Amino acid sequence: MVDSLTPAQRSQNMSRIRGKDTSPELTVRRLLHGLGYRYRVHRKDLPGTPDIAFSARQKAIMVHGCFWHRHPNCRFAYVPKSRTKFWAEKFARNQARDSAVQQALRERGWKVLVIWECELKEPEDLVFRLTSFLGPVVSTATPRKLA
């Protein structure tokens, strides 16, 4: 099957795909913030620069796109019909990198949670997964003095 876009158009489309601050990632961050959790984003001192990191808890959240990271049994993890060999190699590299990053984080004592893009469609389930993984919200506000 031939690509319906010219190489220049395809290049322009692909150049718009970002690795940071994606819509799914922003959705998870908004949800976490609304629940009262505070976190750091894209910590460069950690393997793989996790999307969301909780230093005091030593927990990291990776927000993965189903297509790029090959969510098992997901309808969004399809293989393009053109250049299938290229895509198979690309996806294999992505999965190998994901495994290596998660292993490196675990070796440093961090726990890792992967949130898949398609899971954002069920917010109640996502809230349960996040709160189960992170535990209770710890308030950092200083208590007020009673007069």
DSSP file (Angstrom, degrees, kcal/mol; ACC not computed):
  #  RESIDUE AA STRUCTURE BP1 BP2  ACC     N-H-->O    O-->H-N    N-H-->O    O-->H-N    TCO  KAPPA ALPHA  PHI   PSI    X-CA   Y-CA   Z-CA
    1    1 A M              0   0    0      0, 0.0     2,-0.3     0, 0.0    82,-0.2   0.000 360.0 360.0 360.0 137.8    0.0    0.0    0.0
    2    2 A V        -     0   0    0     80,-0.1     2,-0.1     1,-0.1    79,-0.1  -0.697 360.0-105.5 -94.0 141.6    1.3    3.4   -0.9
    3    3 A D        -     0   0    0     -2,-0.3    -1,-0.1     1,-0.1     7,-0.0  -0.423  20.4-144.3 -63.6 135.7    1.3    6.3    1.5
    4    4 A S  S    S+     0   0    0     -2,-0.1     2,-0.3     2,-0.1    -1,-0.1   0.595  79.9  70.1 -79.6 -10.3   -1.5    8.8    0.6
    5    5 A L  S    S-     0   0    0      1,-0.1    -2,-0.1     2,-0.0     0, 0.0  -0.768  87.8-112.5-106.5 153.0    0.7   11.7    1.7
    6    6 A T     >  -     0   0    0     -2,-0.3     4,-2.8     1,-0.1     5,-0.2  -0.377  36.6-105.5 -72.1 161.2    3.8   13.1    0.0
    7    7 A P  H  > S+     0   0    0      0, 0.0     4,-2.4     0, 0.0     5,-0.2   0.871 122.8  52.0 -57.0 -36.1    7.1   12.7    1.9
    8    8 A A  H  > S+     0   0    0      2,-0.2     4,-2.2     1,-0.2     5,-0.1   0.913 111.1  46.4 -67.2 -42.1    7.1   16.4    2.8
    9    9 A Q  H  > S+     0   0    0      2,-0.2     4,-2.5     1,-0.2    -1,-0.2   0.919 113.3  49.0 -65.4 -43.3    3.5   16.1    4.2
   10   10 A R  H  X S+     0   0    0     -4,-2.8     4,-2.7     1,-0.2     5,-0.2   0.910 110.7  51.0 -62.6 -42.1    4.4   13.0    6.1
   11   11 A S  H  X S+     0   0    0     -4,-2.4     4,-2.1    -5,-0.2    -1,-0.2   0.906 109.8  49.7 -61.9 -42.3    7.5   14.6    7.5
   12   12 A Q  H  X S+     0   0    0     -4,-2.2     4,-0.7     2,-0.2    -2,-0.2   0.920 112.0  48.2 -64.0 -43.3    5.5   17.6    8.6
   13   13 A N  H >< S+     0   0    0     -4,-2.5     3,-1.0     1,-0.2     4,-0.3   0.941 113.2  47.1 -60.2 -48.1    2.9   15.4   10.4
   14   14 A M  H >< S+     0   0    0     -4,-2.7     3,-1.3     1,-0.3    -1,-0.2   0.822 104.2  61.4 -66.8 -31.1    5.6   13.4   12.1
   15   15 A S  H 3< S+     0   0    0     -4,-2.1    -1,-0.3     1,-0.3    -2,-0.2   0.706  97.4  60.5 -69.0 -18.2    7.5   16.5   13.3
   16   16 A R  T << S+     0   0    0     -3,-1.0     2,-0.5    -4,-0.7    -1,-0.3   0.567  79.4 100.7 -84.8  -9.4    4.4   17.6   15.2
   17   17 A I    <   -     0   0    0     -3,-1.3     2,-0.3    -4,-0.3     5,-0.0  -0.677  60.8-162.9 -81.1 123.4    4.4   14.5   17.4
   18   18 A R        -     0   0    0     -2,-0.5    -2,-0.1     1,-0.1     3,-0.0  -0.693  26.2-151.1-108.9 157.6    6.0   15.4   20.7
   19   19 A G  S    S+     0   0    0     -2,-0.3     2,-0.3     2,-0.1     3,-0.2   0.606  81.3  52.2 -98.8 -16.6    7.4   13.3   23.5
   20   20 A K  S    S+     0   0    0      1,-0.2    -2,-0.1    22,-0.0    31,-0.0  -0.878 107.4  13.6-122.2 153.3    6.6   15.7   26.3
   21   21 A D  S    S+     0   0    0     -2,-0.3    -1,-0.2     1,-0.1     2,-0.1   0.861  78.6 170.7  55.0  42.2    3.5   17.5   27.4
   22   22 A T     >  -     0   0    0     -3,-0.2     4,-2.7    41,-0.1     5,-0.2  -0.346  48.4-104.2 -75.3 163.5    1.2   15.3   25.3
   23   23 A S  H  > S+     0   0    0      1,-0.2     4,-2.2     2,-0.2     5,-0.2   0.918 121.9  48.7 -57.7 -46.2   -2.6   15.5   25.8
   24   24 A P  H  > S+     0   0    0      0, 0.0     4,-2.1     0, 0.0    -1,-0.2   0.915 112.2  49.5 -61.0 -39.8   -2.8   12.2   27.7
   25   25 A E  H  > S+     0   0    0      1,-0.2     4,-2.5     2,-0.2    -2,-0.2   0.925 110.8  49.0 -64.4 -43.8    0.1   13.3   29.9
   26   26 A L  H  X S+     0   0    0     -4,-2.7     4,-2.5     1,-0.2    -1,-0.2   0.866 109.0  54.1 -63.8 -35.9   -1.6   16.7   30.6
   27   27 A T  H  X S+     0   0    0     -4,-2.2     4,-2.2    -5,-0.2    -1,-0.2   0.932 110.2  45.6 -63.2 -46.1   -4.8   14.9   31.4
   28   28 A V  H  X S+     0   0    0     -4,-2.1     4,-2.7     1,-0.2    -2,-0.2   0.907 112.8  51.0 -64.6 -41.9   -3.2   12.7   34.0
   29   29 A R  H  X S+     0   0    0     -4,-2.5     4,-2.6     2,-0.2    -2,-0.2   0.910 109.9  49.2 -63.0 -42.4   -1.3   15.6   35.5
   30   30 A R  H  X S+     0   0    0     -4,-2.5     4,-2.4     2,-0.2    -1,-0.2   0.914 112.2  49.2 -61.7 -42.4   -4.5   17.7   35.8
   31   31 A L  H  X S+     0   0    0     -4,-2.2     4,-1.6     2,-0.2    -2,-0.2   0.933 112.1  47.3 -63.0 -47.2   -6.2   14.7   37.5
   32   32 A L  H  X>S+     0   0    0     -4,-2.7     5,-2.1     1,-0.2     4,-0.6   0.917 112.5  49.2 -60.9 -44.7   -3.4   14.2   40.0
   33   33 A H  H ><5S+     0   0    0     -4,-2.6     3,-1.2     1,-0.2    -1,-0.2   0.909 109.0  52.9 -63.1 -41.6   -3.2   17.9   40.8
   34   34 A G  H 3<5S+     0   0    0     -4,-2.4    -1,-0.2     1,-0.3    -2,-0.2   0.807 105.8  54.5 -63.3 -30.2   -7.0   17.9   41.4
   35   35 A L  H 3<5S-     0   0    0     -4,-1.6    -1,-0.3    -3,-0.2    -2,-0.2   0.589 124.7-104.7 -78.5 -10.8   -6.7   15.0   43.8
   36   36 A G  T <<5S+     0   0    0     -3,-1.2    -3,-0.2    -4,-0.6     2,-0.2   0.450  73.4 138.8 103.4   1.5   -4.1   17.0   45.8
   37   37 A Y      < -     0   0    0     -5,-2.1     2,-0.4    -6,-0.2    -1,-0.3  -0.541  36.9-155.0 -79.7 145.2   -0.9   15.3   44.7
   38   38 A R        +     0   0    0     -2,-0.2     2,-0.3     2,-0.0    -5,-0.0  -0.953  24.9 155.5-120.3 144.2    2.2   17.3   44.0
   39   39 A Y        -     0   0    0     -2,-0.4     2,-0.3    15,-0.1    15,-0.2  -0.874  37.9-111.1-154.6 174.6    4.9   16.1   41.7
   40   40 A R  E     -A   53   0A   0     13,-2.6    13,-3.2    -2,-0.3     2,-0.4  -0.918  28.9-138.5-118.1 149.3    7.8   16.9   39.3
   41   41 A V  E    S-A   52   0A   0     -2,-0.3    11,-0.2    11,-0.2    10,-0.2  -0.876  70.7  -2.4-112.3 143.5    7.7   16.4   35.6
   42   42 A H  S    S-     0   0    0      8,-1.1     2,-0.7     9,-0.7    -1,-0.2   0.886  70.7-160.4  51.1  55.4   10.4   15.1   33.3
   43   43 A R    >   -     0   0    0      7,-0.7     3,-1.4    -3,-0.2     6,-0.3  -0.540   5.1-163.0 -68.0 110.9   13.1   14.6   35.9
   44   44 A K  T 3  S+     0   0    0     -2,-0.7    -1,-0.2     1,-0.3     5,-0.1   0.670  83.6  65.9 -72.5 -16.8   16.3   14.5   33.8
   45   45 A D  T 3  S+     0   0    0      2,-0.1    -1,-0.3     3,-0.1    -2,-0.1   0.499  93.2  74.2 -84.1  -1.7   18.3   12.9   36.6
   46   46 A L  S X  S-     0   0    0     -3,-1.4     3,-1.9     4,-0.1    59,-0.1  -0.825  98.9 -91.2-108.3 149.9   16.2    9.7   36.5
   47   47 A P  T 3  S+     0   0    0      0, 0.0    -2,-0.1     0, 0.0    -4,-0.1  -0.348 110.8   5.7 -58.1 131.3   16.4    7.1   33.7
   48   48 A G  T 3  S-     0   0    0      1,-0.2    -4,-0.1    -4,-0.1    -6,-0.1   0.520 107.1-102.0  76.5   5.7   14.0    7.8   30.9
   49   49 A T    <   -     0   0    0     -3,-1.9    -1,-0.2    -6,-0.3    -5,-0.1   0.930  46.7-128.4  38.3  75.1   13.0   11.2   32.3
   50   50 A P        -     0   0    0      0, 0.0    -8,-1.1     0, 0.0    -7,-0.7  -0.093   4.6-125.9 -52.2 146.6    9.6    9.9   33.7
   51   51 A D  S    S+     0   0    0     10,-0.4    -9,-0.7     1,-0.2     2,-0.4   0.909  96.7  14.9 -60.4 -42.9    6.6   11.9   32.8
   52   52 A I  E    S-AB  41  61A   0      9,-1.9     9,-3.1   -11,-0.2     2,-0.4  -0.998  73.8-172.8-137.8 129.8    5.6   12.3   36.4
   53   53 A A  E     -AB  40  60A   0    -13,-3.2   -13,-2.6    -2,-0.4     2,-0.6  -0.978  16.8-163.0-130.0 139.1    7.8   11.7   39.4
   54   54 A F  E  >> - B   0  59A   0      5,-3.0     5,-1.7    -2,-0.4     4,-1.2  -0.890  12.5-173.1-116.8  94.7    7.1   11.7   43.2
   55   55 A S  T  45S+     0   0    0     -2,-0.6     3,-0.5     1,-0.2    -1,-0.2   0.897  80.2  49.8 -61.4 -46.8   10.5   12.0   44.8
   56   56 A A  T  45S+     0   0    0      1,-0.3    -1,-0.2     2,-0.1    -2,-0.0   0.836 119.3  39.0 -64.3 -31.9    9.5   11.5   48.4
   57   57 A R  T  45S-     0   0    0     -3,-0.3    -1,-0.3     2,-0.2    -2,-0.2   0.580 102.9-132.7 -90.8 -11.8    7.5    8.4   47.5
   58   58 A Q  T  <5 +     0   0    0     -4,-1.2    53,-2.2    -3,-0.5     2,-0.4   0.941  60.6 134.9  53.1  52.0   10.1    7.2   45.0
   59   59 A K  E   < -Bc  54 111A   0     -5,-1.7    -5,-3.0    51,-0.2     2,-0.4  -0.980  36.5-166.2-131.0 143.0    7.3    6.5   42.5
   60   60 A A  E     -Bc  53 112A   0     51,-2.8    53,-2.4    -2,-0.4     2,-0.5  -0.961   7.5-152.9-130.1 145.8    7.2    7.4   38.8
   61   61 A I  E     -Bc  52 113A   0     -9,-3.1    -9,-1.9    -2,-0.4     2,-0.5  -0.979   5.5-163.8-120.3 128.9    4.3    7.4   36.3
   62   62 A M  E     - c   0 114A   0     51,-2.8    53,-3.0    -2,-0.5     2,-0.7  -0.951   7.5-154.3-109.4 126.3    4.9    6.9   32.6
   63   63 A V  E     - c   0 115A   0     -2,-0.5     2,-0.4    51,-0.2    53,-0.2  -0.897  20.5-167.6-103.2 111.3    2.0    7.9   30.3
   64   64 A H  E     - c   0 116A   0     51,-2.8    53,-2.1    -2,-0.7     2,-0.4  -0.798  21.7-129.9-106.6 139.2    2.3    5.9   27.2
   65   65 A G     >  -     0   0    0     -2,-0.4     4,-2.3    51,-0.2     5,-0.2  -0.701  21.2-134.6 -78.3 134.7    0.5    6.3   23.9
   66   66 A C  H  >>S+     0   0    0     -2,-0.4     5,-1.6     1,-0.2     4,-0.8   0.870 101.6  48.5 -61.2 -38.1   -1.0    2.9   22.8
   67   67 A F  H  45S+     0   0    0      3,-0.2     3,-0.4     2,-0.2    -1,-0.2   0.960 116.5  38.8 -67.3 -52.0    0.2    3.2   19.2
   68   68 A W  H  45S+     0   0    0      1,-0.2    -2,-0.2     2,-0.1    -1,-0.2   0.821 124.7  36.9 -72.4 -32.9    3.9    4.1   20.0
   69   69 A H  H  <5S-     0   0    0     -4,-2.3    -1,-0.2    25,-0.1    -2,-0.2   0.380 107.1-119.7-106.8   3.7    4.4    1.9   23.0
   70   70 A R  T  <5 -     0   0    0     -4,-0.8    -3,-0.2    -3,-0.4    -4,-0.1   0.959  23.3-151.3  64.2  61.1    2.3   -1.1   21.8
   71   71 A H    > < -     0   0    0     -5,-1.6     3,-1.4    -6,-0.1     6,-0.2  -0.486  29.1-111.1 -61.6 119.7   -0.4   -1.5   24.4
   72   72 A P  T 3  S+     0   0    0      0, 0.0     3,-0.1     0, 0.0    -1,-0.1  -0.272  92.4   0.5 -60.2 136.6   -1.2   -5.3   24.3
   73   73 A N  T 3  S+     0   0    0      1,-0.2     2,-0.4     4,-0.1    -2,-0.1   0.770  97.1 137.1  58.8  31.3   -4.7   -6.1   22.9
   74   74 A C    X   -     0   0    0     -3,-1.4     3,-1.4    -8,-0.1    -1,-0.2  -0.884  57.1-139.2-109.2 138.8   -5.5   -2.5   22.2
   75   75 A R  T 3  S+     0   0    0     -2,-0.4     3,-0.3     1,-0.3    -1,-0.1   0.714 103.0  59.9 -68.9 -18.5   -7.2   -1.4   19.1
   76   76 A F  T 3  S+     0   0    0      1,-0.2     2,-0.7    -5,-0.1    -1,-0.3   0.577  86.0  78.5 -84.3  -9.2   -5.0    1.7   18.9
   77   77 A A    <   +     0   0    0     -3,-1.4    -1,-0.2    -6,-0.2    -4,-0.1  -0.292  67.9 145.4 -94.2  49.3   -1.8   -0.4   18.7
   78   78 A Y        -     0   0    0     -2,-0.7    -8,-0.1    -3,-0.3    -3,-0.0  -0.380  49.9-120.6 -82.6 164.1   -2.3   -1.2   15.0
   79   79 A V        -     0   0    0     -2,-0.1     5,-0.1     2,-0.0    -2,-0.0  -0.925  30.2-114.9-106.1 126.1    0.6   -1.6   12.6
   80   80 A P        -     0   0    0      0, 0.0     7,-0.1     0, 0.0    -1,-0.0  -0.234  19.2-130.3 -56.5 149.3    0.6    0.8    9.6
   81   81 A K  S    S+     0   0    0      2,-0.1     3,-0.4   -79,-0.1     2,-0.3   0.696  86.9  64.6 -80.2 -19.7    0.1   -1.0    6.3
   82   82 A S  S    S+     0   0    0      1,-0.2     5,-0.2     2,-0.1   -80,-0.1  -0.799 109.1   9.5-104.4 150.4    3.0    0.6    4.5
   83   83 A R  S  > S+     0   0    0     -2,-0.3     4,-2.2   -82,-0.2    -1,-0.2   0.897  72.5 169.2  54.0  47.7    6.7    0.1    5.5
   84   84 A T  H  > S+     0   0    0     -3,-0.4     4,-2.6     1,-0.2     5,-0.2   0.832  70.9  55.1 -62.5 -34.1    5.8   -2.7    7.9
   85   85 A K  H  > S+     0   0    0      2,-0.2     4,-2.2     1,-0.2    -1,-0.2   0.937 108.2  48.8 -64.9 -44.7    9.4   -3.7    8.4
   86   86 A F  H  > S+     0   0    0      1,-0.2     4,-2.5     2,-0.2    -2,-0.2   0.938 113.9  46.4 -56.9 -48.3   10.4   -0.2    9.5
   87   87 A W  H  X S+     0   0    0     -4,-2.2     4,-3.0     1,-0.2     5,-0.3   0.889 109.2  53.7 -66.9 -39.2    7.4    0.0   11.9
   88   88 A A  H  X S+     0   0    0     -4,-2.6     4,-2.1     1,-0.2    -1,-0.2   0.921 112.7  44.3 -60.8 -42.8    8.1   -3.4   13.4
   89   89 A E  H  X S+     0   0    0     -4,-2.2     4,-2.3     2,-0.2    -2,-0.2   0.906 113.5  51.1 -67.1 -41.7   11.7   -2.4   14.1
   90   90 A K  H  X S+     0   0    0     -4,-2.5     4,-2.3     1,-0.2    -2,-0.2   0.936 112.2  45.8 -60.4 -48.6   10.6    1.0   15.5
   91   91 A F  H  X S+     0   0    0     -4,-3.0     4,-2.6     1,-0.2    -1,-0.2   0.883 110.8  53.2 -65.2 -38.3    8.1   -0.6   17.8
   92   92 A A  H  X S+     0   0    0     -4,-2.1     4,-2.4    -5,-0.3    -1,-0.2   0.912 109.7  48.5 -63.1 -42.2   10.5   -3.2   19.0
   93   93 A R  H  X S+     0   0    0     -4,-2.3     4,-2.6     2,-0.2    -2,-0.2   0.917 111.1  50.9 -63.0 -43.1   13.1   -0.5   19.8
   94   94 A N  H  X S+     0   0    0     -4,-2.3     4,-2.6     1,-0.2    -2,-0.2   0.930 112.2  46.1 -60.2 -45.8   10.4    1.5   21.7
   95   95 A Q  H  X S+     0   0    0     -4,-2.6     4,-2.3     2,-0.2    -1,-0.2   0.890 112.5  50.1 -66.7 -38.9    9.4   -1.6   23.7
   96   96 A A  H  X S+     0   0    0     -4,-2.4     4,-2.3     2,-0.2    -1,-0.2   0.916 112.1  48.0 -64.3 -42.7   13.0   -2.5   24.5
   97   97 A R  H  X S+     0   0    0     -4,-2.6     4,-2.6     2,-0.2     5,-0.2   0.918 110.3  52.0 -64.0 -43.5   13.7    1.1   25.7
   98   98 A D  H  X S+     0   0    0     -4,-2.6     4,-2.4     1,-0.2    -2,-0.2   0.925 111.2  47.1 -58.8 -45.6   10.6    1.1   27.8
   99   99 A S  H  X S+     0   0    0     -4,-2.3     4,-2.4     1,-0.2    -1,-0.2   0.913 112.8  49.0 -62.7 -43.6   11.6   -2.2   29.5
  100  100 A A  H  X S+     0   0    0     -4,-2.3     4,-2.4     2,-0.2    -2,-0.2   0.899 111.7  49.0 -64.4 -40.9   15.2   -0.9   30.1
  101  101 A V  H  X S+     0   0    0     -4,-2.6     4,-2.3     2,-0.2    -2,-0.2   0.932 112.3  47.5 -65.2 -46.0   14.0    2.4   31.6
  102  102 A Q  H  X S+     0   0    0     -4,-2.4     4,-2.3    -5,-0.2    -2,-0.2   0.901 112.7  49.4 -63.1 -40.4   11.5    0.7   33.9
  103  103 A Q  H  X S+     0   0    0     -4,-2.4     4,-2.3     2,-0.2    -1,-0.2   0.912 110.1  50.9 -64.5 -42.6   14.2   -1.8   35.0
  104  104 A A  H  X S+     0   0    0     -4,-2.4     4,-1.0     2,-0.2    -2,-0.2   0.889 110.9  48.9 -63.4 -39.1   16.7    1.0   35.7
  105  105 A L  H ><>S+     0   0    0     -4,-2.3     5,-2.5     1,-0.2     3,-0.5   0.923 111.0  49.7 -65.2 -43.4   14.1    2.9   37.8
  106  106 A R  H ><5S+     0   0    0     -4,-2.3     3,-1.7     1,-0.2    -2,-0.2   0.877 105.8  56.8 -63.8 -37.0   13.3   -0.3   39.8
  107  107 A E  H 3<5S+     0   0    0     -4,-2.3    -1,-0.2     1,-0.3    -2,-0.2   0.785 104.4  53.5 -65.2 -25.6   17.0   -0.9   40.4
  108  108 A R  T <<5S-     0   0    0     -4,-1.0    -1,-0.3    -3,-0.5    -2,-0.2   0.401 128.1-100.3 -86.5   1.9   17.2    2.6   41.9
  109  109 A G  T < 5S+     0   0    0     -3,-1.7     2,-0.3     1,-0.3    -3,-0.2   0.573  78.8 135.8  92.6  10.0   14.4    1.7   44.3
  110  110 A W      < -     0   0    0     -5,-2.5     2,-0.4    -6,-0.2    -1,-0.3  -0.648  47.8-138.8 -92.0 147.9   11.6    3.4   42.3
  111  111 A K  E     -c   59   0A   0    -53,-2.2   -51,-2.8    -2,-0.3     2,-0.4  -0.849  20.7-150.5-101.2 144.1    8.2    1.9   41.7
  112  112 A V  E     -c   60   0A   0     -2,-0.4     2,-0.4   -53,-0.2   -51,-0.2  -0.947  13.2-170.0-123.9 134.8    6.7    2.5   38.2
  113  113 A L  E     -c   61   0A   0    -53,-2.4   -51,-2.8    -2,-0.4     2,-0.6  -0.989  11.7-152.7-120.1 130.1    3.2    2.8   37.0
  114  114 A V  E     -c   62   0A   0     -2,-0.4     2,-0.5   -53,-0.2   -51,-0.2  -0.908   7.0-164.9-103.5 124.4    2.3    2.8   33.3
  115  115 A I  E     -c   63   0A   0    -53,-3.0   -51,-2.8    -2,-0.6     2,-0.3  -0.939  13.1-144.6-106.6 126.3   -0.8    4.6   32.3
  116  116 A W  E >   -c   64   0A   0     -2,-0.5     3,-1.6   -53,-0.2     4,-0.4  -0.681  18.1-121.5 -93.3 146.0   -2.0    3.9   28.8
  117  117 A E  G >  S+     0   0    0    -53,-2.1     3,-1.4    -2,-0.3     4,-0.2   0.857 111.7  55.2 -51.3 -42.8   -3.7    6.5   26.6
  118  118 A C  G >  S+     0   0    0      1,-0.3     3,-1.2     2,-0.2    -1,-0.3   0.719  94.7  69.1 -69.5 -19.5   -6.9    4.4   26.2
  119  119 A E  G X  S+     0   0    0     -3,-1.6     3,-1.4     1,-0.2    -1,-0.3   0.654  80.8  76.5 -72.6 -13.8   -7.3    4.2   30.0
  120  120 A L  G <  S+     0   0    0     -3,-1.4    -1,-0.2    -4,-0.4    -2,-0.2   0.655  78.9  72.4 -70.9 -13.5   -8.1    7.9   30.1
  121  121 A K  G <  S+     0   0    0     -3,-1.2    -1,-0.3     1,-0.2    -2,-0.1   0.625  95.2  53.9 -76.3 -12.7  -11.6    7.1   28.8
  122  122 A E    <>  +     0   0    0     -3,-1.4     4,-2.1     1,-0.1     3,-0.3  -0.733  66.7 174.0-120.1  79.3  -12.5    5.6   32.2
  123  123 A P  H  > S+     0   0    0      0, 0.0     4,-2.7     0, 0.0     5,-0.2   0.836  76.0  55.2 -60.5 -35.3  -11.7    8.4   34.7
  124  124 A E  H  > S+     0   0    0      1,-0.2     4,-2.0     2,-0.2     5,-0.1   0.928 110.7  45.3 -64.4 -43.2  -13.1    6.5   37.8
  125  125 A D  H  > S+     0   0    0     -3,-0.3     4,-2.4     1,-0.2    -1,-0.2   0.891 112.9  51.6 -65.0 -38.6  -10.9    3.5   37.1
  126  126 A L  H  X S+     0   0    0     -4,-2.1     4,-2.7    -7,-0.3    -2,-0.2   0.912 107.5  51.4 -65.6 -43.2   -7.9    5.7   36.5
  127  127 A V  H  X S+     0   0    0     -4,-2.7     4,-2.7     1,-0.2     5,-0.3   0.917 110.5  50.0 -59.7 -42.8   -8.4    7.6   39.8
  128  128 A F  H  X S+     0   0    0     -4,-2.0     4,-2.3     2,-0.2    -2,-0.2   0.930 111.6  47.5 -61.8 -45.8   -8.6    4.2   41.6
  129  129 A R  H  X S+     0   0    0     -4,-2.4     4,-2.1     2,-0.2    -2,-0.2   0.919 114.3  47.0 -61.5 -44.1   -5.3    3.0   40.0
  130  130 A L  H  X S+     0   0    0     -4,-2.7     4,-2.8     2,-0.2     5,-0.3   0.939 114.7  44.3 -65.1 -48.0   -3.5    6.3   40.7
  131  131 A T  H  X S+     0   0    0     -4,-2.7     4,-2.2     1,-0.2    -1,-0.2   0.858 113.3  51.9 -68.7 -33.5   -4.6    6.5   44.4
  132  132 A S  H  < S+     0   0    0     -4,-2.3    -1,-0.2    -5,-0.3    -2,-0.2   0.898 115.2  42.6 -65.7 -39.4   -3.9    2.8   44.9
  133  133 A F  H  < S+     0   0    0     -4,-2.1    -2,-0.2    -5,-0.2    -1,-0.2   0.909 123.5  35.0 -72.5 -43.4   -0.4    3.3   43.5
  134  134 A L  H  < S-     0   0    0     -4,-2.8    -3,-0.2     1,-0.2    -2,-0.2   0.759  95.2-146.6 -88.4 -26.3    0.4    6.6   45.2
  135  135 A G     <  -     0   0    0     -4,-2.2    -1,-0.2    -5,-0.3    -2,-0.1  -0.386  49.8 -13.3  84.4-170.5   -1.3    6.1   48.6
  136  136 A P  S    S-     0   0    0      0, 0.0     2,-0.3     0, 0.0    -4,-0.0  -0.225  74.9-102.9 -67.9 153.9   -2.9    9.0   50.6
  137  137 A V        -     0   0    0   -102,-0.1     2,-0.6  -100,-0.1  -100,-0.1  -0.586  31.8-145.1 -73.5 132.2   -2.3   12.6   49.8
  138  138 A V        -     0   0    0     -2,-0.3     2,-0.3  -102,-0.1    -1,-0.0  -0.901  12.4-136.3-103.5 120.3    0.2   14.2   52.2
  139  139 A S        -     0   0    0     -2,-0.6  -102,-0.0     1,-0.1  -103,-0.0  -0.579  18.8-174.3 -77.6 132.0   -0.6   17.8   53.0
  140  140 A T        +     0   0    0     -2,-0.3     2,-0.1     2,-0.1    -1,-0.1   0.386  48.3 116.1-103.1   1.5    2.5   20.0   53.0
  141  141 A A  S    S-     0   0    0      1,-0.1    -2,-0.1     3,-0.0     3,-0.0  -0.458  70.7-118.6 -71.9 141.8    0.5   23.1   54.2
  142  142 A T        -     0   0    0     -2,-0.1    -1,-0.1     1,-0.1    -2,-0.1  -0.628  34.3-108.3 -79.4 137.2    1.5   24.4   57.6
  143  143 A P        -     0   0    0      0, 0.0     2,-0.2     0, 0.0    -1,-0.1  -0.350  32.4-117.5 -67.6 145.8   -1.3   24.3   60.1
  144  144 A R        -     0   0    0      1,-0.1     2,-0.3    -3,-0.0    -3,-0.0  -0.535  25.5-114.0 -81.4 147.8   -2.9   27.6   61.1
  145  145 A K        -     0   0    0     -2,-0.2     2,-0.4     2,-0.0    -1,-0.1  -0.634  27.0-128.2 -79.6 137.0   -2.7   28.8   64.7
  146  146 A L              0   0    0     -2,-0.3    -1,-0.0     1,-0.1     0, 0.0  -0.708 360.0 360.0 -85.4 135.7   -6.0   29.0   66.4
  147  147 A A              0   0    0     -2,-0.4    -1,-0.1     0, 0.0    -2,-0.0   0.467 360.0 360.0 -82.0 360.0   -6.7   32.3   68.0
